[in-house]
Amino acid sequence: MTPFAPKLRLIDTHANPDTECDKLAPDVGIYPIHDQPQGDTKTDFSKMDLFIEFKIKDTSDPFSDPEDPLEPKEGGFHFENDSEDAWLVRGQLASYAATHAGCQFRVHIFCVLVCGQYARFIRWDHDGATVTRRFDYMKEPHLLADFFWRYAHLDRSQQGYDTSVSPVTQEDIQQIQPFESHLRDGNPSHREFRALMVPDRGDLSVKTRFIISFPPKYTARSPFGRATRPMLAFDVEAGEIVFLKDYWRADVDGMKKEGEIYERLESNRVPNIAPFGKGNNVHDHATLTHTLRNEKWACRSREMVPLRHYRMSLDVVARPLTSFSSSWEFVSAIADAMEGKTSLVESDRMTNFLLAQPINTPISSLVFFIVTSARAIS
């Protein structure tokens, strides 16, 4: 492959799982030649560009192609094979895709599936996977060569990388020195620091720089959905550690951004809510798969909800509930939350958040009831 993609290197990773990621290992990992795994480590999803999975038999292919490619939706045709082996292979691919995207900041990823003498290309985003028809790579080797050549000549954004995340500068390193251990301790997989940009709630063109520990925690076990990632971050502008959340929100009519919800809570003086920092849609990052399902060449698929990349910060860092120092501290936190909720209910301007059954019990009574219950149970 070197003549077609000289800046990429293929590494046999099948026997060397990533110990940070459920000991998963695709058959071949493809890495940037300047950022390969070091030492005996061969599988590192946080550095991987794309991957290849091999199956010996053609019959292991978890997908099938329509007899008439011009009428793929006719006759109730199902693109996904329904055998047990097919389910296992699709699950395996999905696990690799989830890990690959979850250990980096990616908008989409690519992989290659080889079953016997046939191959397919797959593009993944948080809405679904787009799978090509299979082709005989022995008879049409140019398709593989062309794919890798084209991928190697894409820019970072086209390859699926989130370009709002970048390496840190020396100035960044100096600035986070007093907080470095705090950021490291919050991420057992820490290897280095990265900078990411968070857009302002009111003005997308205004962005604030944050420093985070990288690679991010591997939390999402599915390649699809919101892929919410909570993390600690250093706010360069404020000079302090804050809470940062990165996720993919539903991009449909009537679904407000989280920053807008916080803004309404603030305008209605709802007490005991976390102070909102920055937050908005990230660039033009949006899922693409749902836009392809009605194409003439596309097989029948499920309805999909379009998703858009969103990132926000809160100017407070919470503690785990299990770290409370006394039962009083624990129930006080619950009481504060209930106070905020009852205040929200009483505000008839916030109809999107009305409870089905308003809470009329005084907060003091609720605290007493909770404390009594806790004592009775303990």
N, C-alpha and C positions, 0 to 999 in steps of 0.2 A: 504493500500500500504506500510505501514511502515516496515513490515517484509522483503520486497523486495528492498526497497530504504530508509533505515533509515536516510540518510543524506538529504532527500528531504521532504518538507512539502506541502501538498495540502491545498489551501485556497479558499473558496467560494468568488469569486470576482465579480460576475455578477451585484451586486447592488452597487458596490463601484468603479466607473470609475476613471481612472488616469486623474487628473485635468490638468496635464502638457502635455497631449497627446490627445487632441480633445475629452476628456471624454470617451475614449474607455475602455471597460472592457470585457475580455473573461469570460466564466462561471467559470472556475477554473484556478487559477494561481499556478504554482509549483515553489517553491523557495528553495534555499539552507537553511538548518535549522539554519545556523549561520548568515544568512543575510536576514532576513525576513523584510517586511514592518513594521514600528513601529506605535503604536497608532491606530487611526481609519483608517489609510491608509491601504487598502488591495490590491489595484491594483497599482503596481509600475513596469512598463515595464523595467526600468533600472536595476532591481534586479532579474527579473523573469528568471527562468531556461528554462521552456517550459510551454505550456498552453494546456487546454482541452476545446473544444467547444461542447455543447450538443444541439441536436435538438430532439424534442419529437417523431416525426414521421419518419419512414423509408423513406417515400417519400420526405423528405427534403434533402436527400443525393444529393449533386450537381454533383456527379460522378456516372457512371454506369460501370459495368464489362462486358467484352466480353463473349459471350456464350462459345466460345472455347478459354481458356486461352493460348493455344499453338499457336493460330493463331489470335492474337489480332488486326492485321492490315487488316484482310480480310473483304471484303464487305463494305468498306467505313465506318467502325464502328467509332463512335465519343465517346470518353471517357467522355467528359464534357456534362452533361445534358443541354438542351436548354430552360428549363422553366424559368419563371421570378423568381421563388423562388430559383432555382439553381444559377442563376446569382447573386442574393442578398447574398446567403450564401458564394459563392466563393469570392465575393467582401468583405464580412465581414472577412473571413479568411485572405485574402490578406492584409487588413487594419491592422489586429492584427500582422501579420508577419512583415509588414513594420515597424510598431511601435516598435515591439520587437527588431528587428535587428538595427533599427535606434537609439534607446536609449542606445545601448551598442556598443561594438566593437566585432562583430561576423562574422565568415566566413560562417556559416550555422546555422540553427535552426531546432528544431523538434516541432511538435504539434500532438495532437490526436483529431480526429473528431468522435463524437458519434451521430448516427442518429437512434433513436429507439433502437432496440436490436443489431444494427450493429456498428462496429467501423472501422476506418482506421487510419494508421499512415502516416504522411506527413513530408517530409524533404524539407526545403526551402534553396535555395541559390540565388545569384543575377541573375542567368540565368533562373531559373524556379523552379517548385515544382515537386517532385517525390511522387506519391500517391500509396499506396498499395491497393490491392483488399480488399473489405470489408470482415469482418468475424463476426460471431455471438459470441459475448463475453459471452453470457449466456452458450453456449455449449462449447466454447473454452476459458475459462477464463485464461488459462495458457499463452495465447498469450499476454494478457495485462501484466500479472505478469512478463513474460520473458522480455518484452520490457522495463519495468521500472527497472528491475534488471540489465539488460545489460547497460542501459543508466547510471545508478548510478555507474557502474564499469568502465565506460570510463574515460580516462584522459581529462583534460580541452580542449585540442586541438581537440580530437575526438568528444567531446560534441558540438564543434563549436565555442569555444571561441578563440579570437585573443590573443595568448600568448605573443605578442610583447607589450601588454599593461599590466601594473602591478601597485600595490599600491605604493605610494610614501614612501620614507624613511624620517626619522627625519632630515637628512642632506638636503634632497630636500626641506622640509618645511622651514628650516632656510635660504636656498639660495634664495627662491622666495619671502621672506618677503617684500622687497621693491616694488615688482611687483604684489603682491597678489591681491590687490584691482582691478588692471587693468584686470587681468584674470577673476576675479569674475564678474566684471561689464559687460564683454563681453558675459556672459552666464546667462540669467535669471533663468535657472534651476539648477544653481550651488549647489552641495551638498558636494563635496570633490574634492581633486586633484588626478590625476593619472599620471603615467609616461609612456611614449611610446617611442619606438625606431624607428629611421628613418635611413635607410641604405644609405650609400654613393653612389653618382652617378657613380663613377668609380670602386668601390669595394664593393660588397654586404656583405662581411664579416666585414666591418667597419661600426659600427652603432653609432649614436649619441643619447643621451638621451634628451627628451623634456618633460616638465611638462605642462599638460593641465587641464582645468576645466572639471569636470565630474558630471552628465552625459552629453554627447554631445547634442547639439541642435537637436531636432527632426525636420528634414527638408524633408526627402524623404517620399512621400505618397504612393509609390509603392515599393513592396519588390524586384522588378526586375530592372536591369539597373545599371548605374554608381554609384548611391548613393553618389554623391559628398558632402563632408562635409568640409566647410571652418571653421577655428577656429584660435584663438590666442594661441600661445604656448611660453613657456619660454625655450630658447635654453641654456641648462646647460653648454655646452662647451663655447659658446660666452658670456653668462651672460646677455642676452637681450631678449626682447619680439620680436617674428617674426610671420609671417603668415604661417600657416600650412594647407595643403590640403590633405584629405584622400579620395580616390575614387577607383572604379574598372574600369580599362581601357580595351578596346578591345584588345585581345591577338591574333592577326592575322598577317599574313605576310604583310610587308609593312607599318604596323602601328608602328611608332616609339614611344619610351617612351618620356614623356614630358621633362625629364632631357636632353635627347639627342637633342631635338629640341632647348632647351635653349643653349646647347653647340654650336650648329651650328650658332645660332643667335650671340652668343658671338664671335665666331671665325670670323664672317663676320663683326664684329664691328657695328652691328645694334644699333642705339642709342635709348635711352628712354625705355629700357626694364627693368623689375624688376630683381634685382640681385638674381640669383638662389643660394640656400643654399645647402641643402642635398636632396636626393630623389632617390628612386629606388623601385623595386618590394619588397613586404613585404613577407619574408619567401617563402614558397611554396604555398601561398594562391591562389587558383584558383577555378573557378566554376567547378562543377562535372556533373550537370544535362545534359549538352549537350552531354556528353560521353555515356549516358544511352539510348538516344532516339532510337538507332538502335539495342538495345538488343531484343532478340526474344520475351521476355515477355512484351515489352513496346508497348503501343498503339500508334497510329499515332499522331504526334505532329509537331509543326512548327519548321522551321530552327532556330537555336540558334547561337549566337556569343559568343565564349568562352571569359570569362573575367578574369583578373588577378588583384589582390590587389596592389595598388600603393600608395605611400605616399611621400610627398615632402614638402620642406619649401622654402620660399622666404625671403630674409633678408631685408624686408621692410613691413610696415603695412600701407595699404591704408586707405583712408577715404571715406565714402559714397559720391556720387556725390552731394547729397542734402546739404552737409555741406560746400560748397564753400562760400567764404566770399565776392566774387564779380563776376560779369559776366566775367571780364578779367581773373580771376583765372580759371574759368570754361572753357573758350574757349582756354586758354593756355594749359590746360591739353589735350584737343582735338587736338590742334596743335601738341603737342609733340607726341601723338599717330599717327597722320598722317605722321609726319616726320619719325617715325620708320617704318611705312608701306611703304612709298615711297622708303626709303633706302632699304627695303627688296625687293621691286619690281625691283629696279635697279641692284640688285645683281643676275645675271643670274645663279649663282651657286646654288641658293635656289629654284630650279624648283618646289619643293613641295608646295611652298607658293605663286606662281605667281598669281596675280590678273588677272581676265578675261580681264579687261580693265585698263591698266596702268594709274596712276594719273600723269599728266604733269603740273598741276597748281602749281605755287610756293606756299610755305607754307605761306608767308606773305599775299598773295592774299586770301588764304583760311581763314586765321584768320580774315581779313577784311570782307570777305563775311559772315562769321559766326556771327561776331559782328554786322554787319549791319542787318542781318536777325533777330538776337535776339532783337535789338532795335525796328525793325519794328513790331515785334510780341508783344513786351511788351507795 
